[in-house]
Amino acid sequence: MADLGLGVDFGTSNSAAGFLHDGTPRLIRLEKDREAMPTTFFFDRASRRTLMGEAANRALLEGQEGRFMRALKRVLGTSLMHEKRQILGERVSFVDIIARILTRIREQAEAEAGRPFDRVLSGRPVVFHGQGDPREAQAEADLRECYLAAGFQDVRFMAEPEAAAIASGGLRDAKMAGLIVDIGGGTSDFSVFRGQGRDIRILANHGVRIGGTDFDRSISIDHVMPALGRGGQLRLAMGEGQSPVPNAIFNDLSTWEKIPFLYTPQTLRRVDEMLRLAHRPDHLSRLHTVIEDELGHDVAFAVEAGKIAANDGADAPRIDLSEIERALSLPLSRADMAASLAAHSDALRTGAEETLARAGLRASGIGKVVYVGGSSLMSFVPDTMRDLFPDAEHSFSEVFDAVATGLAIAAADDRNFA
């Protein structure tokens, strides 16, 4: 083992990094009060600066003029990664933008460690887009390019649930296997493993392209977008009759990574035309406000906050949309949220069962289920897994830092750079 590599968990919603120091994993402090930082960007029009992390979130919530971006990890492997866009007077691609946050991580790590980091072990989802998807290889190539642009010279990858298995410390009962359930912002990954300490053997990996941003999207489409006009009717421009309001804008407005692309004159003209023909112009006028005032991310954050409140059992949880219209808020009961997320629950169960099948095990062979990723705290996730693994121990001890910790340990192992 040599303390030379940096482990980086570049996440859809949050990122973290660490290295091995005197045999102990050490996570670097990326924000003043914590190790993880939001994987967010705000291009401030007044200062002409690129803000990242908590500073980016504050700028958006304080109403500063600029462009906000989140969930860029989900763009990896698509043609959007290399398209140049005019932002703050310069033409940049998403490779350039992601490289900026990776550069910040590298520089912060080098300052804390007092030495350079030329090589990096990056976490990656088991699948970026899906098994057999032609974008898979391109997504990893795109992420590698981002790291190289950030100044790293040797870039290697490890499946995120495998890193979490290393961090878990293994199993007390060598006869049993463990299951990592890693629910991130953009993907859900599963690993079946055996072993103790750092001597971990992965029996099977599997992943599905479902994560916390998809949970937000389902809630938004079901409970927010109807208040903005989704499901309404339009009069025909010529002749009698009517047609449904098109869903495309609402789908994109509910999808974190697609929101910035809606702020165009063309989109606003489309909304103006729908508003002119609407049977319920009061609802579509709200959509017009969101597009014209660029409030899409405010809506997305409101949905996320409502989701957390409902999940935590708050009294009469609601989605606060007062940024759009004074006193506008929508109820979100836990039962209604569960109905919106039922399909995701089924997909996670299927993903876990497929991982078991690949490992050649029955559910009774799993002695411990380890939950990783903030979205694993959504109550339907452990409820689904407890139904599938009723006799297993269910552990939430390292939900937020297991992947980064495991990568920090593994990045010091020369075998991972052979």
C-alpha positions as CSV (number, residue, x, y, z in Angstrom):
1,M,0.0,0.0,0.0
2,A,1.3,3.5,-0.9
3,D,-0.4,6.7,0.1
4,L,-0.3,8.2,-3.4
5,G,-3.8,8.1,-4.9
6,L,-6.8,10.3,-4.4
7,G,-10.3,8.7,-4.2
8,V,-13.1,10.8,-5.6
9,D,-16.8,10.2,-5.4
10,F,-18.1,12.6,-8.1
11,G,-21.9,12.4,-7.6
12,T,-25.0,13.5,-9.3
13,S,-26.1,15.6,-6.2
14,N,-23.0,15.7,-4.0
15,S,-19.3,15.0,-4.3
16,A,-16.6,13.9,-1.8
17,A,-13.0,12.8,-1.8
18,G,-10.3,11.4,0.4
19,F,-6.9,9.8,0.7
20,L,-5.2,7.3,3.0
21,H,-3.1,9.0,5.7
22,D,-1.0,6.7,8.0
23,G,-3.2,3.8,7.1
24,T,-6.5,5.7,7.9
25,P,-8.9,7.1,5.3
26,R,-9.2,10.8,5.6
27,L,-11.9,12.7,3.8
28,I,-11.1,16.3,2.8
29,R,-13.3,19.2,3.8
30,L,-14.8,20.6,0.6
31,E,-17.2,23.0,2.4
32,K,-16.6,24.9,5.6
33,D,-18.9,22.6,7.7
34,R,-18.7,19.3,6.0
35,E,-16.7,17.0,3.7
36,A,-19.3,16.6,0.9
37,M,-20.2,19.5,-1.4
38,P,-23.2,19.8,-3.6
39,T,-22.3,19.1,-7.3
40,T,-23.8,22.4,-8.4
41,F,-22.7,25.4,-10.4
42,F,-23.9,29.0,-10.6
43,F,-22.6,31.3,-13.3
44,D,-23.0,34.7,-11.7
45,R,-23.8,37.4,-14.2
46,A,-22.8,40.3,-12.0
47,S,-19.4,39.1,-10.8
48,R,-18.7,37.0,-13.9
49,R,-17.6,34.2,-11.6
50,T,-18.4,30.5,-11.5
51,L,-19.7,29.5,-8.1
52,M,-19.7,25.9,-6.9
53,G,-21.3,23.9,-4.1
54,E,-23.0,25.7,-1.3
55,A,-22.1,29.0,-2.8
56,A,-24.0,28.1,-6.0
57,N,-27.0,27.0,-4.0
58,R,-27.1,30.2,-2.0
59,A,-26.8,32.3,-5.1
60,L,-29.8,30.6,-6.6
61,L,-31.9,30.8,-3.5
62,E,-31.0,34.4,-2.9
63,G,-32.3,35.3,-6.4
64,Q,-29.0,36.4,-7.9
65,E,-28.9,36.8,-11.7
66,G,-27.2,33.9,-13.3
67,R,-27.4,30.3,-14.6
68,F,-27.7,27.4,-12.2
69,M,-26.8,23.8,-13.1
70,R,-27.1,20.5,-11.2
71,A,-27.1,16.7,-12.0
72,L,-24.5,17.1,-14.8
73,K,-23.3,13.6,-14.1
74,R,-26.4,12.4,-16.0
75,V,-25.2,14.1,-19.1
76,L,-22.1,11.9,-19.4
77,G,-22.2,9.8,-22.5
78,T,-24.5,12.1,-24.4
79,S,-23.8,14.5,-27.3
80,L,-24.5,17.4,-24.9
81,M,-21.2,16.8,-23.2
82,H,-19.1,18.3,-26.0
83,E,-21.4,21.0,-27.3
84,K,-19.9,24.5,-26.7
85,R,-22.2,27.0,-25.0
86,Q,-21.8,30.7,-24.4
87,I,-21.7,31.3,-20.7
88,L,-20.4,34.5,-19.1
89,G,-18.8,35.5,-22.3
90,E,-16.9,32.3,-23.0
91,R,-17.7,29.2,-25.0
92,V,-17.5,26.1,-22.7
93,S,-18.6,22.5,-22.8
94,F,-19.9,20.4,-20.0
95,V,-16.4,18.7,-19.9
96,D,-14.9,22.2,-19.1
97,I,-17.6,22.8,-16.4
98,I,-17.2,19.4,-14.7
99,A,-13.4,19.8,-14.8
100,R,-13.7,23.0,-12.7
101,I,-15.2,21.2,-9.8
102,L,-12.7,18.3,-10.1
103,T,-9.9,20.9,-10.1
104,R,-11.3,22.4,-6.9
105,I,-11.4,18.9,-5.3
106,R,-7.8,18.2,-6.4
107,E,-6.4,21.5,-5.2
108,Q,-8.2,21.2,-1.9
109,A,-6.9,17.7,-1.4
110,E,-3.3,18.7,-2.3
111,A,-3.5,21.6,0.2
112,E,-4.6,19.3,3.0
113,A,-2.2,16.5,2.1
114,G,0.8,18.8,1.4
115,R,1.6,16.9,-1.8
116,P,0.4,16.6,-5.3
117,F,-2.1,14.0,-6.5
118,D,-1.3,12.8,-10.1
119,R,-3.5,9.7,-10.0
120,V,-7.1,9.3,-9.0
121,L,-9.5,6.5,-8.4
122,S,-12.9,7.7,-9.3
123,G,-16.2,6.1,-8.4
124,R,-18.6,5.3,-11.2
125,P,-22.1,3.8,-11.2
126,V,-22.3,0.2,-12.3
127,V,-24.2,1.6,-15.3
128,F,-24.5,5.2,-16.4
129,H,-27.4,4.6,-18.7
130,G,-28.2,0.9,-18.8
131,Q,-26.9,-2.6,-19.5
132,G,-25.9,-2.8,-23.2
133,D,-26.5,0.9,-23.8
134,P,-24.1,2.2,-26.4
135,R,-23.5,5.3,-24.3
136,E,-21.9,3.3,-21.5
137,A,-18.3,3.4,-22.9
138,Q,-18.7,7.0,-23.9
139,A,-19.9,8.1,-20.5
140,E,-16.7,6.7,-18.8
141,A,-14.6,8.2,-21.6
142,D,-16.2,11.6,-20.9
143,L,-15.6,11.4,-17.2
144,R,-12.0,10.4,-17.8
145,E,-11.6,13.4,-20.0
146,C,-13.0,15.7,-17.3
147,Y,-10.4,14.3,-14.8
148,L,-7.5,14.8,-17.3
149,A,-8.7,18.4,-17.9
150,A,-8.6,18.9,-14.1
151,G,-4.9,18.0,-14.0
152,F,-4.9,14.3,-13.1
153,Q,-2.5,12.1,-15.1
154,D,-3.6,8.6,-14.2
155,V,-7.4,8.0,-14.0
156,R,-8.9,4.7,-13.0
157,F,-12.4,3.7,-12.0
158,M,-14.1,1.5,-9.4
159,A,-17.8,0.7,-9.2
160,E,-19.3,2.8,-6.4
161,P,-21.0,0.0,-4.5
162,E,-17.7,-2.0,-4.5
163,A,-16.0,1.0,-2.8
164,A,-18.8,1.1,-0.3
165,A,-18.3,-2.6,0.4
166,I,-14.6,-1.9,1.2
167,A,-15.6,0.8,3.6
168,S,-18.2,-1.4,5.3
169,G,-15.6,-3.4,7.0
170,G,-17.0,-6.7,5.7
171,L,-19.0,-9.3,7.6
172,R,-18.7,-11.0,11.0
173,D,-20.2,-14.3,9.6
174,A,-18.0,-15.6,6.8
175,K,-20.8,-17.9,5.7
176,M,-23.1,-15.0,4.8
177,A,-22.9,-12.4,2.1
178,G,-23.5,-8.7,2.2
179,L,-25.5,-6.5,-0.1
180,I,-24.7,-2.9,-0.8
181,V,-27.8,-0.8,-1.8
182,D,-26.4,2.5,-3.1
183,I,-29.2,4.9,-4.1
184,G,-27.6,8.1,-5.4
185,G,-29.0,11.1,-7.2
186,G,-28.9,9.6,-10.6
187,T,-28.4,5.8,-10.3
188,S,-29.1,2.9,-8.0
189,D,-26.4,0.3,-7.7
190,F,-26.1,-3.1,-6.0
191,S,-23.2,-5.2,-5.0
192,V,-23.1,-8.7,-3.3
193,F,-19.9,-9.3,-1.5
194,R,-18.1,-11.5,1.0
195,G,-15.1,-10.9,3.1
196,Q,-13.8,-9.1,6.2
197,G,-11.9,-5.8,6.6
198,R,-10.4,-4.6,3.4
199,D,-10.3,-8.1,1.9
200,I,-13.5,-7.9,0.0
201,R,-14.6,-10.2,-2.8
202,I,-17.4,-8.9,-5.1
203,L,-19.7,-11.7,-6.2
204,A,-22.0,-9.6,-8.4
205,N,-22.7,-6.0,-9.4
206,H,-25.8,-4.6,-11.0
207,G,-27.3,-1.1,-11.5
208,V,-30.3,0.7,-12.8
209,R,-30.6,4.4,-14.0
210,I,-32.9,5.4,-11.2
211,G,-32.0,7.8,-8.4
212,G,-33.2,10.7,-6.2
213,T,-33.6,13.0,-9.1
214,D,-36.0,10.5,-10.7
215,F,-38.0,10.5,-7.4
216,D,-38.2,14.3,-7.6
217,R,-39.3,14.1,-11.2
218,S,-42.1,11.7,-10.5
219,I,-43.4,13.8,-7.6
220,S,-43.1,17.0,-9.7
221,I,-45.0,15.5,-12.7
222,D,-47.8,14.1,-10.5
223,H,-48.2,16.9,-8.0
224,V,-46.7,20.2,-9.3
225,M,-47.0,20.2,-13.1
226,P,-50.8,20.0,-13.1
227,A,-50.8,23.3,-11.3
228,L,-48.7,24.7,-14.1
229,G,-51.1,23.5,-16.8
230,R,-50.1,19.8,-17.4
231,G,-53.1,17.7,-18.3
232,G,-55.1,20.8,-19.6
233,Q,-56.7,21.4,-22.9
234,L,-56.0,23.9,-25.7
235,R,-58.5,25.2,-28.3
236,L,-57.5,24.4,-31.8
237,A,-55.8,27.4,-33.6
238,M,-58.2,27.0,-36.5
239,G,-61.6,25.4,-36.4
240,E,-63.5,23.8,-33.5
241,G,-62.3,21.2,-31.1
242,Q,-59.4,20.9,-28.7
243,S,-56.1,19.1,-28.0
244,P,-54.2,18.3,-24.9
245,V,-51.4,20.6,-23.6
246,P,-48.1,19.0,-24.8
247,N,-46.2,17.2,-22.1
248,A,-42.6,17.9,-23.3
249,I,-42.0,21.2,-21.5
250,F,-43.4,19.7,-18.2
251,N,-41.2,16.6,-18.5
252,D,-38.1,18.7,-19.0
253,L,-39.1,21.1,-16.2
254,S,-39.3,18.1,-13.9
255,T,-35.8,16.9,-14.9
256,W,-32.9,18.5,-13.0
257,E,-30.4,18.3,-15.8
258,K,-32.7,19.6,-18.5
259,I,-34.1,22.7,-16.8
260,P,-31.3,25.1,-18.0
261,F,-32.2,24.3,-21.6
262,L,-35.7,25.6,-21.3
263,Y,-34.7,29.2,-20.9
264,T,-34.8,30.1,-24.6
265,P,-37.0,32.6,-26.7
266,Q,-38.3,29.5,-28.5
267,T,-39.7,27.9,-25.3
268,L,-41.2,31.2,-24.2
269,R,-43.0,31.6,-27.6
270,R,-44.4,28.1,-27.3
271,V,-45.8,28.9,-23.8
272,D,-47.2,32.2,-25.1
273,E,-49.1,30.3,-27.9
274,M,-50.4,27.7,-25.4
275,L,-51.5,30.4,-23.1
276,R,-53.4,32.1,-25.9
277,L,-55.3,28.9,-26.6
278,A,-55.7,27.6,-23.1
279,H,-59.0,26.7,-21.4
280,R,-57.3,27.3,-18.1
281,P,-55.0,30.3,-18.7
282,D,-54.5,30.8,-14.9
283,H,-52.5,27.5,-14.7
284,L,-50.4,28.1,-17.9
285,S,-49.7,31.7,-16.7
286,R,-47.7,30.1,-13.9
287,L,-45.7,28.1,-16.4
288,H,-45.1,31.4,-18.3
289,T,-43.7,32.9,-15.1
290,V,-41.4,30.0,-14.4
291,I,-39.9,30.1,-17.9
292,E,-39.7,33.9,-18.2
293,D,-38.3,34.4,-14.7
294,E,-36.1,31.2,-14.9
295,L,-37.6,29.7,-11.7
296,G,-37.3,26.0,-12.8
297,H,-34.7,25.2,-10.2
298,D,-36.6,27.0,-7.5
299,V,-39.5,24.6,-8.3
300,A,-37.2,21.6,-8.3
301,F,-35.7,22.6,-4.9
302,A,-39.3,23.1,-3.5
303,V,-40.2,19.6,-4.7
304,E,-37.1,18.1,-3.1
305,A,-37.9,19.9,0.2
306,G,-41.5,18.7,0.1
307,K,-40.3,15.2,-0.5
308,I,-38.0,15.3,2.5
309,A,-40.7,16.7,4.7
310,A,-43.2,14.0,3.7
311,N,-40.6,11.3,4.1
312,D,-39.6,12.6,7.6
313,G,-43.3,12.5,8.7
314,A,-43.8,16.2,9.0
315,D,-47.2,17.4,9.9
316,A,-49.2,18.3,6.7
317,P,-46.2,18.5,4.4
318,R,-46.5,20.8,1.4
319,I,-44.6,21.9,-1.7
320,D,-44.0,25.6,-1.4
321,L,-44.4,27.4,-4.7
322,S,-44.7,31.0,-3.4
323,E,-41.8,32.0,-5.7
324,I,-44.2,31.5,-8.6
325,E,-47.4,32.9,-7.0
326,R,-48.0,34.4,-3.6
327,A,-49.3,31.8,-1.1
328,L,-49.2,29.0,-3.6
329,S,-48.4,25.6,-2.0
330,L,-49.5,22.1,-2.8
331,P,-50.1,19.2,-0.3
332,L,-47.9,16.2,-0.5
333,S,-49.0,13.4,1.9
334,R,-46.8,10.5,2.5
335,A,-49.4,8.2,0.9
336,D,-49.6,10.3,-2.2
337,M,-45.8,10.4,-2.5
338,A,-45.7,6.6,-2.1
339,A,-48.1,6.3,-5.0
340,S,-45.9,8.4,-7.2
341,L,-42.8,6.4,-6.2
342,A,-44.4,2.9,-6.5
343,A,-42.8,2.1,-9.9
344,H,-39.4,3.1,-8.5
345,S,-39.9,0.7,-5.6
346,D,-40.7,-2.1,-8.0
347,A,-37.6,-1.3,-10.1
348,L,-35.3,-1.3,-7.0
349,R,-36.7,-4.7,-5.9
350,T,-36.1,-6.1,-9.4
351,G,-32.6,-4.7,-9.3
352,A,-31.8,-6.3,-6.0
353,E,-33.2,-9.6,-7.2
354,E,-31.2,-9.5,-10.4
355,T,-28.0,-8.9,-8.4
356,L,-28.8,-12.0,-6.2
357,A,-29.4,-14.1,-9.3
358,R,-26.0,-13.0,-10.8
359,A,-24.3,-13.9,-7.5
360,G,-26.1,-17.3,-7.4
361,L,-27.7,-16.7,-4.0
362,R,-31.1,-16.7,-2.5
363,A,-32.3,-13.8,-0.3
364,S,-31.7,-15.9,2.8
365,G,-28.0,-15.9,1.9
366,I,-27.7,-12.2,2.6
367,G,-26.7,-11.5,6.2
368,K,-26.3,-7.7,6.0
369,V,-27.8,-5.0,3.9
370,V,-25.7,-1.8,3.8
371,Y,-27.4,1.4,2.7
372,V,-25.4,4.1,0.9
373,G,-26.4,7.4,-0.7
374,G,-28.7,10.0,0.6
375,S,-31.7,8.8,-1.4
376,S,-31.5,5.4,0.4
377,L,-33.0,7.2,3.4
378,M,-36.3,7.5,1.5
379,S,-38.5,5.2,3.6
380,F,-39.7,3.2,0.7
381,V,-36.2,2.0,-0.1
382,P,-35.5,0.1,3.2
383,D,-39.2,-0.9,3.3
384,T,-38.7,-2.6,0.0
385,M,-35.4,-4.2,1.0
386,R,-36.7,-5.4,4.4
387,D,-39.6,-7.1,2.6
388,L,-37.0,-8.9,0.4
389,F,-34.5,-9.6,3.2
390,P,-36.5,-9.9,6.4
391,D,-33.8,-11.8,8.3
392,A,-30.8,-9.6,7.4
393,E,-29.2,-6.9,9.5
394,H,-29.9,-3.5,7.9
395,S,-27.1,-0.9,8.4
396,F,-27.3,2.9,7.8
397,S,-24.0,3.8,9.6
398,E,-22.1,5.3,6.6
399,V,-24.9,6.4,4.3
400,F,-23.2,9.6,3.1
401,D,-19.5,8.9,3.1
402,A,-19.0,5.1,2.5
403,V,-18.2,5.4,-1.2
404,A,-15.6,8.2,-0.7
405,T,-14.1,6.3,2.2
406,G,-13.8,3.1,0.2
407,L,-12.3,4.9,-2.7
408,A,-9.7,6.6,-0.4
409,I,-8.7,3.2,0.9
410,A,-8.6,1.6,-2.6
411,A,-6.7,4.5,-4.1
412,A,-3.7,3.7,-2.0
413,D,-3.5,0.2,-3.4
414,D,-1.2,-0.1,-6.3
415,R,-3.2,-3.0,-7.7
416,N,-5.9,-0.6,-8.6
417,F,-3.5,1.3,-10.9
418,A,-1.8,-1.7,-12.4
